[in-house]
């Protein structure tokens, strides 16, 4: 049997034993309160971590839902560009003879545009004369053009596209460098 060497004052005949028991009970009570507070703190931290994890997972799920198709959308943009180029390359003399083919290409382009819009992809179509915006436009060249101000768009080569609120591809434009 192990002997406990802690010094416990022995009760004298005057009745100090109840005071000692009361002191021990208070010390045990304080220790239990401290332990309770420590567990409460750990519980609150764990609860906050769980809530943060839930919010982060919810945000990640929403972003994946909205922007998960970014690569596919970027890969479809050349198809859109090629269909537009095909329609603009048809000479006026050939339009009457190729009416059914032209209509088929136009319908395909319209369907592609509708599907892209359904999934949040919108075109950024600047017009000649608009002000160059580096957030949405990519300057492919600068040229002095009489009658324009510096920074105005003088030519649009390709449209840009936005997926919800993120830029997929900037519009490629030519910009005037005419001094003010």
Beta strands, then each sheet from edge to edge (+ up, - down):
strand 1: 121-124
strand 2: 137-143
strand 3: 153-158
strand 4: 160-163
strand 5: 166-169
strand 6: 171-176
sheet 1: 1+ 4- 5+
sheet 2: 2+ 6+ 3-
end
